[in-house]
Amino acid sequence: MIQTKTLDLFAEIQVADHATPLKWYERLLGFPPTFFPHETEAVWELAEHRYPYIMKHPEHAGHAMRTLFVSDIETIVKEITEGELIP
């Protein structure tokens, strides 16, 4: 198990247009976005420090990117390389 004090997750879902996926994710998640950083991005806060978001990026629609911020990267790298991190 990851032994870090904090972990921030940002999960980007790239979409071809903004309006249709916005409505779809509102239905899926059961609530509207928490905030809109700009007109082609919508962010939902699922839990503290956990943010999935859609972003209009037509040439990469259907792809996703994840960004993690951790407080102790050395411990996580050690756990991964020693096989201690269980998927």
Summary of the structure (lengths in Angstrom):
residues: 87
radius of gyration: 15.6
end to end distance: 8.6
largest distance: 44.7
contacts: 198
relative contact order: 0.32
helix: 26%
strand: 36%
